[in-house]
């Protein structure tokens, strides 16, 4: 039964590295969101897009397999409305029509390939809606969503004031800088790390042209790279959303973890109990993006949010 005043909606966010589903009952009048199912599958849709400009057939099949699973859950829970949003990888690909056709066949809705600005708006709403009224967090917020192919920067208080999407993400940086002879360097060289850092700094320069990064008083970090760093910082025995959501990590701790991740081997990272297998090779790059943002903005800590673009999409449907 859907509670009175609520509507049951499904939101799908298909990014460069993962595809995620949220089915929730939402009440626009009260600002309540009751989560029924939230899940994530690493599909690496953006595999080699930076190099080839096309979505790989095996990446499409992995994504469609996840869509078939999600379609079953949406039917079972009886979501009345579905919105499917696709981000960086499918914006960049020549053969994105193959992707669109596949999603329509499976889920009956067309994926909306949204702009970086729309992505930022959804992320901001999803991340900050439940922070309102907290007197320990000062506005304006800077929300950063570190994805696989791109990172979104959004500054705002009640609403978005400025937003920018730049092409640095954990998958793109790994493929661009840390792959040698077809394999991810284990661990990367100092030269590789320096080149990646320079690329990230150039992207931050670009973001700062439109977004006043240093004016924000609270840094809110979203997506798998940030939540995984939080899990490592807390030394969690397994990934635990409840303990990660709204946790706070100091810049010094982020630096310590980033340096360790960039010095570690694949086996050492894979042995971290909270590490998703699909993040083992890209977490070092993702952590470095977070650290560079904290150093650039002077943020002493990051507030980690498990609620992000998915929640924003769910609110938009309602």
C-alpha positions in Angstrom: 0.0 0.0 0.0 1.2 3.5 -0.9 0.8 5.8 2.1 -1.8 8.6 1.7 -0.3 11.7 0.1 2.7 9.7 -1.4 3.3 8.5 -4.9 5.5 5.4 -5.7 8.2 6.2 -8.2 11.3 4.6 -9.7 14.5 6.5 -10.6 17.3 5.0 -12.6 20.7 6.7 -13.0 23.0 5.2 -15.6 26.5 6.6 -15.3 29.9 5.8 -16.8 30.8 3.2 -14.2 27.6 2.1 -12.5 23.8 1.9 -13.0 21.6 2.5 -9.9 17.9 2.1 -9.1 15.8 3.8 -6.4 12.2 2.8 -5.8 10.6 5.1 -3.2 7.3 6.6 -1.9 7.7 10.4 -2.1 5.5 13.1 -0.6 6.2 16.5 -2.3 4.1 18.3 0.3 6.0 17.1 3.4 9.4 16.5 1.7 9.5 12.9 2.8 11.1 10.1 0.8 10.5 6.5 2.0 13.0 4.2 0.3 11.7 0.8 -0.7 14.7 -0.5 -2.8 18.1 1.1 -3.6 20.7 -0.9 -5.5 23.8 -0.4 -7.6 25.4 -2.6 -10.3 28.9 -1.8 -11.7 28.5 -2.2 -15.5 31.4 0.1 -16.8 29.2 1.4 -19.6 31.9 3.9 -20.3 34.6 1.3 -21.0 37.0 2.8 -23.6 34.6 5.6 -24.6 37.3 8.1 -24.1 39.5 6.3 -26.6 37.0 5.0 -29.2 34.0 7.4 -29.0 31.7 4.3 -28.9 29.9 2.2 -26.4 31.5 -1.3 -26.4 29.1 -4.2 -27.2 30.0 -6.1 -24.0 29.5 -2.9 -22.0 26.0 -2.5 -23.5 25.1 -6.1 -22.7 26.2 -5.7 -19.1 24.0 -2.6 -18.8 21.0 -4.3 -20.4 21.4 -7.3 -18.0 21.1 -4.9 -15.1 18.1 -3.1 -16.7 16.3 -6.5 -17.0 16.9 -7.1 -13.3 15.7 -3.6 -12.4 12.5 -4.0 -14.6 11.5 -7.0 -12.5 11.9 -5.0 -9.2 10.0 -2.0 -10.6 7.1 -4.3 -11.7 7.1 -6.2 -8.4 7.0 -3.0 -6.2 4.4 -1.4 -8.5 6.1 2.0 -9.2 3.6 4.1 -11.1 6.2 6.3 -12.8 9.7 5.6 -14.0 12.4 8.1 -15.0 15.7 6.9 -16.5 18.5 9.4 -16.6 21.8 8.7 -18.5 24.9 10.7 -17.9 28.5 11.2 -19.2 29.3 8.0 -21.2 26.1 8.0 -23.2 26.5 11.8 -23.9 29.9 11.1 -25.5 29.1 8.0 -27.6 28.5 7.9 -31.4 26.3 4.8 -31.1 24.1 6.0 -28.2 21.0 5.1 -30.3 21.8 1.4 -29.7 21.7 2.2 -26.0 18.4 4.1 -26.2 16.7 1.3 -28.2 17.8 -1.4 -25.7 16.6 0.6 -22.7 13.2 1.3 -24.3 12.8 -2.4 -25.1 13.5 -3.5 -21.6 12.0 -0.7 -19.4 9.5 0.9 -21.7 10.9 4.4 -21.0 13.4 6.4 -23.0 16.6 7.2 -21.3 17.1 11.0 -21.0 20.6 11.9 -21.8 20.7 15.0 -19.6 23.2 17.9 -19.7 25.8 18.3 -17.0 23.8 21.3 -15.7 20.6 19.2 -15.2 22.7 16.5 -13.6 24.0 19.1 -11.2 20.5 20.3 -10.3 19.3 16.7 -9.5 22.5 16.0 -7.5 22.1 19.2 -5.4 18.4 18.5 -4.6 19.1 14.9 -3.7 22.0 15.7 -1.5 20.8 18.8 0.3 17.0 18.3 0.8 17.5 16.6 4.1 20.3 18.9 5.3 17.9 21.8 5.7 17.4 22.9 9.2 20.8 21.5 10.4 22.5 24.2 12.4 25.9 22.4 12.4 26.3 22.9 8.7 26.8 26.4 7.2 25.5 27.4 3.8 26.2 27.8 1.0 26.9 24.2 0.2 29.4 22.9 -2.5 28.0 19.6 -3.7 30.6 17.5 -5.7 29.5 14.4 -7.5 32.6 12.4 -8.5 31.4 10.0 -11.2 33.2 7.6 -13.6 33.4 10.0 -16.5 32.7 13.4 -15.1 32.5 15.4 -11.9 29.7 17.9 -11.2 30.3 21.0 -9.0 27.2 22.8 -7.6 27.1 25.7 -5.3 23.9 26.9 -3.7 21.9 27.4 -0.4 18.2 26.7 -1.0 18.6 26.4 -4.7 21.5 26.0 -7.2 23.4 29.2 -7.7 26.1 27.9 -10.1 27.0 24.5 -11.6 29.6 23.0 -13.9 30.3 19.5 -15.1 34.0 18.8 -16.1 35.4 15.6 -17.7 37.3 14.2 -14.8 36.0 11.0 -13.2 37.6 7.9 -11.7 37.3 5.7 -14.8 38.3 8.4 -17.3 41.4 9.4 -15.2 42.4 5.8 -14.7 42.1 4.9 -18.4 43.8 8.2 -19.5 46.7 8.1 -17.1 47.2 4.8 -15.2 46.9 2.2 -18.0 50.2 0.9 -19.5 50.3 -1.9 -22.1 46.6 -2.5 -21.7 46.8 -3.0 -17.9 46.3 -0.7 -14.9 49.7 0.1 -13.4 50.1 -1.8 -10.1 50.9 0.6 -8.4 51.1 3.7 -10.6 54.4 5.5 -11.1 55.1 9.0 -9.7 55.0 10.4 -13.3 51.5 8.8 -13.9 50.2 10.3 -10.7 51.7 13.7 -11.5 50.1 13.7 -15.0 46.7 12.7 -13.5 47.0 15.5 -10.8 47.8 18.1 -13.5 44.7 17.0 -15.5 42.5 17.3 -12.4 43.9 20.7 -11.5 43.2 21.9 -15.0 39.6 20.7 -14.7 39.3 22.6 -11.3 40.5 25.7 -13.1 37.7 25.2 -15.6 35.1 24.6 -12.9 36.2 27.8 -11.1 35.4 29.9 -14.2 31.7 29.5 -13.4 31.4 28.0 -9.9 32.7 30.0 -6.9 34.2 26.9 -5.3 36.0 28.7 -2.5 32.8 30.6 -1.3 31.1 27.5 -0.1 31.1 26.8 3.7 30.2 23.1 3.6 31.5 20.5 1.2 29.1 17.6 0.5 30.6 14.7 -1.4 28.6 12.2 -3.5 29.0 8.9 -5.3 31.1 5.7 -5.0 34.6 7.2 -4.8 33.6 9.4 -1.8 31.5 6.8 0.0 34.3 4.2 -0.4 36.8 6.6 1.1 34.4 7.1 4.0 34.1 3.3 4.5 37.9 3.0 4.5 38.3 6.0 6.9 35.9 4.3 9.3 37.6 0.9 8.9 34.1 -0.6 8.3 34.1 -4.5 8.3 31.7 -4.2 5.3 30.0 -1.5 3.2 27.4 0.0 5.5 25.2 2.8 4.0 23.8 3.9 7.3 27.2 4.5 8.8 28.5 6.2 5.6 25.5 8.5 5.1 26.3 11.9 6.7 29.7 10.8 8.0 32.4 13.4 8.0 36.0 12.9 6.9 38.9 15.4 7.5 41.1 16.5 4.7 44.2 15.0 6.5 42.4 11.6 6.6 41.5 11.9 2.9 45.1 12.7 2.1 46.4 9.7 4.1 43.9 7.3 2.4 44.6 8.7 -1.1 48.4 8.4 -0.7 48.0 4.8 0.5 45.6 3.9 -2.4 48.0 5.3 -5.0 50.9 3.3 -3.5 49.0 0.1 -3.0 48.7 -3.0 -5.3 45.5 -4.3 -6.8 45.6 -7.2 -4.2 45.9 -4.8 -1.3 43.0 -2.7 -2.4 40.9 -5.7 -3.2 41.5 -6.9 0.4 39.7 -3.9 1.9 36.5 -5.4 3.3 34.2 -2.4 2.2 35.7 -2.3 -1.4 33.3 -3.1 -4.2 35.3 -5.3 -6.7 34.3 -2.9 -9.6 36.1 0.0 -7.8 39.4 -1.7 -7.0 41.2 -0.3 -10.1 39.6 3.2 -10.2 39.4 4.2 -6.5 42.9 5.8 -6.4 41.9 8.2 -9.2 38.6 8.9 -7.5 40.2 9.6 -4.1 42.7 11.9 -5.8 39.9 14.0 -7.4 38.3 14.4 -3.9 41.6 15.4 -2.3 42.4 17.9 -5.0 38.9 19.5 -4.5 39.5 19.7 -0.7 42.9 21.3 -1.2 41.6 23.8 -3.8 38.6 24.9 -1.7 40.3 24.8 1.7 37.6 22.5 3.0 38.7 21.0 6.3 36.2 18.1 6.0 33.7 16.5 3.6 30.2 15.6 4.6 29.4 12.3 2.8 25.9 11.7 1.4 24.5 8.5 0.1 21.6 10.5 -1.3 22.4 12.1 -4.6 21.2 12.3 -8.2 18.9 9.3 -7.7 17.0 11.0 -5.0 16.9 14.2 -7.1 15.4 12.2 -10.0 12.8 10.6 -7.7 11.8 14.1 -6.5 11.5 15.3 -10.1 9.1 12.5 -11.0 6.9 13.3 -8.0 
